Amino acid sequence: EPPLHDWIEWIRIVRRSHADELAAIEDDESRWRRLCELNVKAQVASVCRTATVLAAWDRGQPLGVHGWIYHLRDGLLKDLDVTEGRNL
């Protein structure tokens, strides 16, 4: 399988999981932005389940994972108010 297959499939899963919310957004640009934000939130959860992050937390290492997104069109960094962390 091509290297991007898993990444693209993950986005498809996020899209299916939030199909009703996304379908309610009429504007294509707004719908795309929301899908990107939902993907970032899902990625935060995914990163927090990795062996590396879990091992760091088990060692008591202060580590936080933050969900932020940078919009190329307006140049703004947006905090999605999703943060996972331990020992901070």
C-alpha positions as CSV (number, residue, x, y, z in Angstrom):
1,E,0.0,0.0,0.0
2,P,1.2,3.5,-0.7
3,P,2.7,5.3,2.3
4,L,-0.2,7.9,2.5
5,H,-2.9,5.2,2.4
6,D,-3.1,4.9,6.2
7,W,-3.1,8.6,6.7
8,I,-5.9,9.2,4.2
9,E,-7.9,6.3,5.6
10,W,-7.7,7.9,9.0
11,I,-9.2,11.1,7.7
12,R,-12.0,9.1,6.1
13,I,-12.7,7.5,9.4
14,V,-12.8,10.9,11.1
15,R,-15.1,12.1,8.3
16,R,-17.5,9.2,8.7
17,S,-17.5,9.5,12.5
18,H,-18.6,13.1,12.2
19,A,-20.7,12.8,9.1
20,D,-23.9,14.5,10.5
21,E,-22.0,17.5,11.9
22,L,-20.1,18.0,8.7
23,A,-23.2,17.5,6.5
24,A,-24.9,20.3,8.4
25,I,-22.2,22.8,7.4
26,E,-23.2,24.3,4.1
27,D,-20.1,26.2,3.2
28,D,-17.3,24.0,1.6
29,E,-14.5,26.1,3.2
30,S,-16.1,25.9,6.7
31,R,-16.7,22.2,6.3
32,W,-13.1,21.6,5.2
33,R,-11.8,23.6,8.2
34,R,-14.0,21.7,10.6
35,L,-12.8,18.3,9.2
36,C,-9.2,19.4,9.7
37,E,-9.9,20.4,13.3
38,L,-11.7,17.1,14.0
39,N,-8.6,15.3,12.5
40,V,-6.3,17.2,14.8
41,K,-8.4,16.3,17.8
42,A,-8.3,12.6,16.8
43,Q,-4.6,12.8,16.3
44,V,-4.1,14.2,19.8
45,A,-5.9,11.1,21.2
46,S,-3.9,8.8,18.9
47,V,-0.5,10.3,19.9
48,C,-1.5,9.9,23.6
49,R,-1.9,6.1,23.0
50,T,1.6,5.6,21.6
51,A,4.1,3.6,23.5
52,T,6.5,6.5,23.6
53,V,4.1,8.9,25.3
54,L,2.7,6.3,27.7
55,A,6.3,5.4,28.7
56,A,7.2,9.0,29.3
57,W,4.1,9.4,31.5
58,D,4.9,6.2,33.4
59,R,8.4,7.6,34.1
60,G,6.8,10.7,35.5
61,Q,8.0,12.9,32.7
62,P,6.0,16.1,32.3
63,L,4.6,15.9,28.9
64,G,1.6,17.5,27.3
65,V,0.0,17.0,23.8
66,H,-1.8,20.0,22.5
67,G,-4.3,20.2,19.6
68,W,-3.5,23.3,17.6
69,I,-4.1,24.0,13.9
70,Y,-2.5,26.5,11.6
71,H,-4.7,27.9,8.8
72,L,-2.7,28.7,5.7
73,R,-5.3,31.1,4.3
74,D,-5.4,33.5,7.3
75,G,-2.1,32.7,8.9
76,L,-3.7,32.1,12.3
77,L,-2.8,29.5,14.8
78,K,-5.9,28.2,16.6
79,D,-5.9,26.4,19.9
80,L,-8.6,23.7,19.7
81,D,-8.9,23.4,23.5
82,V,-7.8,19.8,23.5
83,T,-4.8,19.1,25.7
84,E,-3.8,15.8,27.2
85,G,-1.0,15.7,29.7
86,R,0.4,14.2,32.9
87,N,2.9,15.4,35.4
88,L,2.7,18.9,34.2
